[in-house]
Amino acid sequence: MTNIMDKLTALCKRRGFIYPSSEIYGGINACWDYGPMGVRLKTNIKAHWFRTMTRMRDDVVPLDAAILMHPRVWEASGHITEFTDPLIDCKQCKARFRADDVDFDFKDPNTPCPRCGNRGTFTEPRMFNLMFKTFMGPVEDEASVVYLRPETAQGIYVNFDNVRISSRLKLPFGIAQIGKAFRNEITPGNFIFRTREFEQMEMQFFVKPDEDQKWFDYWKEERMKWYLSIGLTPERLRWHEHGPNELAHYAKAAFDIQYEFGFGSDPWHELEGVHNRTDFDLKRHQEFAGKKLEYFDEASRERYLPYIIETSAGCDRTLLVTLIDGYREEEIKGEKRVFLGFHPSIAPITAAIFPLVKKDGMPDIAKKITADLRPHYDVFYDAGGSIGRRYARQDEVGTPFCITVDGQTLEDQTVTIRHRNTLEQERCSTDRLRERLGDLIATYGSA
């Protein structure tokens, strides 16, 4: 898997998915920039999530809360005291490691440092807060301290009443948000798996306390279905239940959707968490803000603090999974073929349109097809290089379909549709292209 990660990192830079941040200055650790293809892929993943979670439902609404929030928010949530990792240092080379996430016994004086090889050089673990701290306003003192949010969830909780009242919502209902979060990770790495700046896709579903288990089970099923809908391999997905020693301080129950990433001593790692947070968050904010957040249930004439079922996914990590899951190498007639098997619903380019040659009016026909399809699909026009090289470029960015205008097009107004996964080709009339692509996308993976 390390080899595949190295290949993916190189492919992502070569084809414009992801670049090292500030590369001309030597880069900055665990920060990455998304290029043209990466932005398209990420946008499509977010759009698919947003459509599933809000547009296709009448019980979940969107929110976009500010990154900078009142410091008391993080006191109430427990982040100032609880959002920590145990940190150890090598006294010799100053390398830092998470004490709870290392593959060596740092307490054994004979254990060598993985970085410098010296033995018996590790410090005692100390707790390290993962929040980035900054100052608001012109004076840098304790009164002006603010934090870059380490999660998007708290912005939802503090807006619970605003959203409920303005949207006239009754329980159960959810609030969904996509947004940036920041964590000063001790040991980031494995490409974009763990970074210090990342994007979350979170939904908080507010329910009556005695209905929490029903909705917890419901959202577990829905979230697993979503990952299958974007084409991930079922055998590389599984559930992991948090044991008593793993549960966060706010959680009654928690399950992770894990994916078989393949790196580390255990190849399975978290992709998304589904948590029963009980009424912990609303209770804490009610206490710290001094504002009632209870819900009045008109049917039962009760007042209570709702329980919260949370679904929390990382957009960057989901994108990484689509890259790993979609990476393919084949040998055809002695030549290696590399392609990304993205599902058409998230692929950066749905279809690429080529004129076979730059003459006989073929470019004009191909450009017209591109313009006609653009309002409906992510399309790309390419007339540079041999047809084989153009196919290879589109394979590497995961384009499911390539449409070629050739000599026969001039005779009968049909084009060739080439299928990325199978390399099969079919003829289709130009006036049916939009309909045919829709059929191919709708039935993708069903054969």
C-alpha positions as CSV (number, residue, x, y, z in Angstrom):
1,M,0.0,0.0,0.0
2,T,2.9,2.4,0.7
3,N,3.9,1.9,-3.0
4,I,0.4,2.8,-4.1
5,M,0.4,5.8,-1.9
6,D,3.7,6.9,-3.5
7,K,2.2,6.3,-6.9
8,L,-1.0,8.2,-6.0
9,T,1.0,11.2,-4.7
10,A,2.9,11.4,-7.9
11,L,-0.2,10.9,-10.1
12,C,-2.1,13.6,-8.1
13,K,0.6,16.1,-8.7
14,R,1.1,15.2,-12.4
15,R,-2.6,15.3,-13.2
16,G,-3.5,18.3,-11.1
17,F,-5.4,16.8,-8.2
18,I,-3.2,17.7,-5.2
19,Y,0.1,19.7,-4.9
20,P,2.3,20.1,-1.8
21,S,1.4,23.5,-0.3
22,S,4.0,26.3,-0.7
23,E,6.1,23.9,-2.7
24,I,8.4,26.6,-4.3
25,Y,9.4,27.5,-0.7
26,G,10.1,23.9,0.2
27,G,6.6,23.1,1.3
28,I,4.9,23.1,4.7
29,N,4.3,19.9,6.6
30,A,0.9,18.2,6.3
31,C,-0.6,21.0,4.2
32,W,-1.8,20.4,0.6
33,D,-3.3,22.5,-2.2
34,Y,-6.0,21.1,-4.5
35,G,-5.4,21.6,-8.2
36,P,-8.0,21.8,-11.0
37,M,-8.9,18.1,-11.0
38,G,-8.8,17.9,-7.2
39,V,-11.2,20.8,-6.8
40,R,-13.6,19.2,-9.3
41,L,-13.4,15.8,-7.5
42,K,-13.8,17.4,-4.1
43,T,-16.7,19.6,-5.2
44,N,-18.5,16.6,-6.7
45,I,-18.0,14.6,-3.4
46,K,-19.4,17.5,-1.4
47,A,-22.3,18.0,-3.8
48,H,-23.2,14.4,-3.7
49,W,-23.1,14.4,0.1
50,F,-25.1,17.7,0.3
51,R,-27.7,16.4,-2.1
52,T,-28.2,13.2,-0.2
53,M,-28.3,14.8,3.2
54,T,-30.4,17.9,2.5
55,R,-31.9,18.2,-1.0
56,M,-33.4,14.8,-1.0
57,R,-34.8,15.1,2.5
58,D,-37.3,17.4,4.2
59,D,-36.0,16.8,7.7
60,V,-32.4,18.1,7.3
61,V,-31.4,21.7,6.6
62,P,-28.0,23.3,5.8
63,L,-25.9,25.7,7.9
64,D,-22.6,27.5,7.4
65,A,-21.3,28.7,10.7
66,A,-18.3,30.9,11.3
67,I,-14.8,29.4,11.8
68,L,-14.0,31.9,14.6
69,M,-16.4,31.5,17.5
70,H,-16.7,32.8,21.1
71,P,-14.0,31.2,23.3
72,R,-16.7,30.1,25.7
73,V,-18.0,27.7,23.0
74,W,-14.8,25.6,23.4
75,E,-15.0,25.7,27.2
76,A,-18.5,24.4,27.1
77,S,-17.8,21.7,24.6
78,G,-14.8,20.5,26.6
79,H,-12.3,21.1,23.9
80,I,-10.0,23.3,26.0
81,T,-9.6,20.6,28.7
82,E,-10.4,17.4,26.8
83,F,-9.2,17.9,23.2
84,T,-5.7,16.6,23.8
85,D,-3.3,13.9,22.7
86,P,-0.4,12.4,24.7
87,L,2.9,13.7,23.3
88,I,6.4,12.2,23.6
89,D,9.7,13.7,22.3
90,C,13.0,12.2,21.4
91,K,15.5,14.2,23.5
92,Q,18.2,13.6,20.9
93,C,16.6,14.5,17.6
94,K,13.6,16.4,18.9
95,A,11.2,14.3,16.9
96,R,7.6,14.2,18.2
97,F,5.2,11.3,18.4
98,R,1.7,10.5,19.7
99,A,2.2,8.2,22.6
100,D,-1.2,6.4,21.9
101,D,-0.4,5.9,18.2
102,V,3.1,4.5,17.9
103,D,4.2,1.0,16.9
104,F,7.0,0.9,19.5
105,D,7.4,0.6,23.2
106,F,8.6,4.1,24.2
107,K,8.8,3.1,27.9
108,D,11.4,0.4,27.2
109,P,14.9,2.1,27.5
110,N,16.2,-0.2,24.8
111,T,13.7,1.0,22.2
112,P,15.4,3.1,19.4
113,C,13.9,6.3,18.2
114,P,12.5,5.7,14.7
115,R,14.0,8.9,13.5
116,C,17.6,9.0,14.9
117,G,18.1,5.4,16.2
118,N,19.2,6.5,19.7
119,R,17.9,4.5,22.6
120,G,16.4,5.5,25.9
121,T,15.8,9.1,24.7
122,F,12.0,9.5,25.0
123,T,10.4,12.0,27.4
124,E,7.4,11.1,29.6
125,P,4.1,11.6,27.9
126,R,2.5,15.0,28.3
127,M,-0.9,16.2,27.1
128,F,-0.9,18.5,24.1
129,N,-4.0,20.5,23.1
130,L,-4.7,20.2,19.4
131,M,-6.5,23.6,18.9
132,F,-4.8,26.4,17.0
133,K,-4.9,29.6,19.0
134,T,-4.8,33.1,17.7
135,F,-5.9,36.6,18.7
136,M,-8.8,38.8,17.6
137,G,-8.2,42.5,17.3
138,P,-5.0,44.6,17.6
139,V,-4.0,43.5,21.1
140,E,-2.4,40.1,21.7
141,D,-3.5,39.3,25.3
142,E,-5.5,36.6,27.0
143,A,-8.7,38.6,26.6
144,S,-8.4,38.5,22.8
145,V,-7.7,34.8,22.5
146,V,-9.8,32.9,19.9
147,Y,-9.4,29.5,18.4
148,L,-9.6,28.1,14.9
149,R,-12.4,25.6,15.2
150,P,-11.3,22.0,15.5
151,E,-14.7,20.7,14.3
152,T,-17.8,22.1,12.6
153,A,-20.3,20.5,15.0
154,Q,-20.3,23.2,17.7
155,G,-21.5,25.8,15.2
156,I,-24.5,23.7,14.7
157,Y,-25.2,23.3,18.4
158,V,-25.1,27.0,19.2
159,N,-27.4,27.7,16.3
160,F,-29.9,25.0,17.3
161,D,-32.6,27.4,18.4
162,N,-31.9,29.9,15.5
163,V,-32.4,27.2,12.9
164,R,-35.3,25.5,14.7
165,I,-37.3,28.8,15.0
166,S,-36.5,30.3,11.6
167,S,-37.1,27.0,9.7
168,R,-40.2,26.1,11.8
169,L,-38.8,22.6,12.4
170,K,-40.2,19.9,14.7
171,L,-38.3,17.0,16.1
172,P,-36.7,14.9,14.7
173,F,-34.7,17.1,12.4
174,G,-31.1,17.5,11.4
175,I,-28.7,20.3,10.6
176,A,-25.9,19.7,8.0
177,Q,-22.7,21.6,7.4
178,I,-19.6,21.4,5.2
179,G,-16.7,23.5,6.4
180,K,-13.0,23.8,7.3
181,A,-11.6,22.7,10.6
182,F,-8.1,22.9,12.0
183,R,-6.1,20.6,14.3
184,N,-2.5,20.9,15.3
185,E,-1.9,17.2,14.8
186,I,1.3,15.8,16.4
187,T,1.8,13.1,13.7
188,P,0.0,14.1,10.5
189,G,0.8,12.1,7.4
190,N,-0.1,9.4,4.9
191,F,-0.7,12.0,2.2
192,I,-4.1,13.7,2.9
193,F,-5.2,11.1,5.4
194,R,-4.4,13.3,8.4
195,T,-3.7,17.0,7.9
196,R,-3.8,20.1,10.0
197,E,-6.3,21.9,7.8
198,F,-9.2,19.8,6.5
199,E,-12.8,19.9,5.5
200,Q,-15.6,18.2,7.4
201,M,-19.1,17.0,6.2
202,E,-21.1,16.7,9.4
203,M,-24.8,16.3,10.2
204,Q,-26.3,16.6,13.7
205,F,-29.8,14.9,14.0
206,F,-31.9,16.1,17.0
207,V,-34.3,13.5,18.4
208,K,-36.5,12.7,21.4
209,P,-34.3,11.1,24.1
210,D,-36.2,7.8,24.1
211,E,-35.9,7.5,20.3
212,D,-32.2,7.8,20.1
213,Q,-31.4,4.1,19.4
214,K,-33.9,4.0,16.5
215,W,-32.3,6.9,14.8
216,F,-28.8,5.8,15.7
217,D,-29.4,2.5,13.8
218,Y,-31.1,4.4,11.0
219,W,-28.2,6.7,10.3
220,K,-25.7,3.9,10.5
221,E,-27.4,2.2,7.7
222,E,-27.9,5.4,5.6
223,R,-24.2,6.4,5.9
224,M,-22.9,3.0,4.8
225,K,-25.3,3.1,1.8
226,W,-23.9,6.5,0.8
227,Y,-20.3,5.2,0.5
228,L,-21.6,2.3,-1.6
229,S,-23.4,4.8,-3.8
230,I,-20.1,6.5,-4.7
231,G,-18.7,3.2,-5.9
232,L,-16.5,2.1,-3.0
233,T,-15.6,-1.6,-2.8
234,P,-18.0,-3.2,-0.2
235,E,-15.3,-5.7,1.0
236,R,-13.0,-2.8,2.0
237,L,-15.6,-1.2,4.3
238,R,-16.6,-2.4,7.7
239,W,-18.0,-1.2,11.1
240,H,-15.9,-0.7,14.2
241,E,-17.7,-0.3,17.5
242,H,-16.0,1.9,20.1
243,G,-15.4,0.0,23.3
244,P,-15.6,1.6,26.8
245,N,-12.0,2.8,26.7
246,E,-12.5,4.4,23.2
247,L,-15.7,6.3,23.8
248,A,-15.4,10.1,23.8
249,H,-16.5,11.8,27.0
250,Y,-19.8,13.0,25.3
251,A,-20.8,9.7,23.7
252,K,-23.3,7.0,24.7
253,A,-22.4,4.9,21.7
254,A,-20.1,5.3,18.7
255,F,-19.4,3.3,15.5
256,D,-16.8,4.1,12.9
257,I,-17.1,3.2,9.2
258,Q,-13.6,1.9,8.5
259,Y,-11.9,1.5,5.2
260,E,-9.0,-0.8,4.4
261,F,-6.4,1.9,3.6
262,G,-3.6,-0.6,3.9
263,F,-0.9,1.5,5.8
264,G,0.3,1.0,9.4
265,S,0.3,-2.1,11.5
266,D,-3.5,-2.3,11.2
267,P,-4.7,-1.6,7.6
268,W,-8.2,-0.5,8.7
269,H,-8.7,3.2,9.6
270,E,-11.7,5.5,10.3
271,L,-13.5,7.0,7.4
272,E,-16.6,8.3,9.2
273,G,-18.0,8.3,12.7
274,V,-21.6,7.9,13.8
275,H,-22.1,8.9,17.4
276,N,-24.9,9.1,20.0
277,R,-23.9,12.3,21.8
278,T,-27.0,12.2,24.1
279,D,-27.9,15.7,25.3
280,F,-24.4,16.5,26.4
281,D,-23.7,19.3,23.9
282,L,-27.0,21.2,24.3
283,K,-26.8,20.8,28.1
284,R,-23.3,22.3,28.3
285,H,-24.1,25.2,26.0
286,Q,-27.3,25.9,27.9
287,E,-25.3,25.9,31.2
288,F,-22.4,28.1,29.9
289,A,-24.5,30.5,27.8
290,G,-27.3,30.8,30.4
291,K,-29.8,30.4,27.6
292,K,-32.6,27.8,27.6
293,L,-32.2,25.3,24.7
294,E,-35.0,22.9,25.7
295,Y,-37.5,21.8,23.1
296,F,-41.2,21.9,23.8
297,D,-42.9,18.8,22.4
298,E,-46.5,19.8,21.5
299,A,-47.7,16.2,21.1
300,S,-46.6,15.1,24.6
301,R,-46.6,18.5,26.3
302,E,-43.1,17.8,27.5
303,R,-40.0,20.0,27.7
304,Y,-36.6,18.3,27.2
305,L,-33.2,18.7,25.7
306,P,-33.0,16.6,22.5
307,Y,-30.4,13.8,22.1
308,I,-28.1,14.2,19.1
309,I,-27.1,11.6,16.6
310,E,-24.0,12.7,14.7
311,T,-22.6,11.7,11.4
312,S,-19.1,13.1,10.9
313,A,-17.1,12.5,7.8
314,G,-13.9,14.1,6.5
315,C,-14.1,15.3,2.9
316,D,-10.4,15.1,2.3
317,R,-10.2,11.6,3.7
318,T,-13.2,10.5,1.6
319,L,-11.5,11.9,-1.4
320,L,-8.4,9.9,-0.6
321,V,-10.5,6.8,-0.3
322,T,-11.9,7.3,-3.8
323,L,-8.4,7.6,-5.1
324,I,-7.1,4.5,-3.4
325,D,-10.2,2.5,-4.2
326,G,-10.2,3.6,-7.8
327,Y,-6.5,3.2,-8.6
328,R,-6.0,0.5,-11.3
329,E,-3.0,-0.8,-13.2
330,E,-3.4,-3.1,-16.2
331,E,-1.1,-4.5,-18.8
332,I,-2.5,-4.4,-22.4
333,K,-0.4,-5.7,-25.2
334,G,2.8,-5.3,-23.2
335,E,2.0,-1.7,-22.1
336,K,1.0,-0.6,-18.6
337,R,-2.3,1.2,-18.4
338,V,-3.1,3.3,-15.3
339,F,-6.6,4.6,-14.6
340,L,-8.8,5.8,-11.8
341,G,-12.1,4.0,-11.6
342,F,-14.2,6.8,-10.2
343,H,-18.0,6.5,-10.1
344,P,-19.4,8.9,-12.7
345,S,-21.4,10.7,-10.0
346,I,-18.1,12.1,-8.5
347,A,-15.6,11.9,-11.4
348,P,-13.9,15.3,-12.1
349,I,-14.8,14.9,-15.8
350,T,-17.8,12.9,-16.9
351,A,-16.9,12.8,-20.6
352,A,-14.1,14.0,-22.7
353,I,-14.7,15.0,-26.3
354,F,-12.1,14.6,-29.0
355,P,-11.8,15.3,-32.7
356,L,-9.9,12.4,-34.2
357,V,-7.9,14.9,-36.3
358,K,-7.7,18.7,-36.6
359,K,-9.3,18.9,-40.0
360,D,-12.4,18.2,-42.1
361,G,-14.6,20.2,-39.6
362,M,-14.1,17.6,-36.8
363,P,-12.9,20.2,-34.2
364,D,-16.0,22.3,-34.9
365,I,-18.4,19.3,-34.4
366,A,-16.5,18.3,-31.2
367,K,-16.7,21.8,-29.8
368,K,-20.4,22.0,-30.5
369,I,-20.9,18.6,-28.7
370,T,-18.9,20.0,-25.8
371,A,-21.0,23.1,-25.6
372,D,-24.3,21.1,-25.8
373,L,-23.2,18.8,-23.0
374,R,-21.6,21.3,-20.7
375,P,-24.8,22.5,-19.0
376,H,-25.6,18.9,-18.0
377,Y,-22.3,17.2,-17.4
378,D,-18.7,17.9,-16.5
379,V,-17.1,17.8,-19.9
380,F,-13.6,18.5,-21.4
381,Y,-12.5,19.2,-24.9
382,D,-9.0,18.0,-26.0
383,A,-7.5,18.0,-29.4
384,G,-3.8,17.8,-28.4
385,G,-1.7,14.7,-29.3
386,S,-2.5,11.3,-30.6
387,I,-5.8,9.7,-29.7
388,G,-4.0,7.1,-27.6
389,R,-2.3,9.8,-25.5
390,R,-5.6,11.6,-25.0
391,Y,-7.2,8.4,-23.8
392,A,-4.3,7.8,-21.4
393,R,-4.6,11.3,-19.9
394,Q,-8.3,10.9,-19.4
395,D,-7.8,7.4,-17.8
396,E,-5.4,8.9,-15.3
397,V,-7.9,11.5,-14.2
398,G,-10.7,8.9,-14.0
399,T,-13.0,10.1,-16.9
400,P,-15.6,7.4,-17.4
401,F,-16.4,8.2,-21.0
402,C,-14.5,9.5,-24.0
403,I,-16.4,10.7,-27.1
404,T,-14.6,10.8,-30.4
405,V,-15.6,12.6,-33.6
406,D,-14.2,10.8,-36.6
407,G,-14.7,10.2,-40.3
408,Q,-17.9,8.3,-39.8
409,T,-19.4,11.2,-37.9
410,L,-19.2,13.3,-41.1
411,E,-21.2,10.6,-42.9
412,D,-23.9,9.6,-40.4
413,Q,-23.7,12.0,-37.4
414,T,-22.6,9.3,-35.0
415,V,-19.7,9.3,-32.6
416,T,-17.7,6.7,-30.7
417,I,-18.2,6.4,-26.9
418,R,-15.3,4.7,-25.3
419,H,-15.9,3.1,-21.8
420,R,-13.0,3.6,-19.4
421,N,-13.3,0.4,-17.3
422,T,-13.8,-2.1,-20.1
423,L,-12.3,-0.2,-23.1
424,E,-15.4,-1.2,-25.1
425,Q,-16.7,1.3,-27.8
426,E,-20.1,2.0,-29.1
427,R,-21.6,4.3,-31.7
428,C,-24.2,6.8,-30.7
429,S,-25.9,9.5,-32.8
430,T,-25.0,13.0,-31.7
431,D,-28.6,14.0,-31.0
432,R,-28.9,11.2,-28.4
433,L,-25.6,11.8,-26.6
434,R,-27.0,13.6,-23.6
435,E,-29.7,10.8,-23.1
436,R,-27.2,8.0,-23.6
437,L,-24.7,9.5,-21.1
438,G,-27.6,9.8,-18.6
439,D,-28.5,6.1,-19.1
440,L,-24.8,5.0,-18.7
441,I,-24.5,7.0,-15.5
442,A,-27.8,5.7,-14.1
443,T,-26.9,2.1,-14.7
444,Y,-23.2,2.3,-13.9
445,G,-21.9,-0.7,-11.9
446,S,-25.3,-2.6,-12.2
447,A,-24.1,-5.0,-14.9
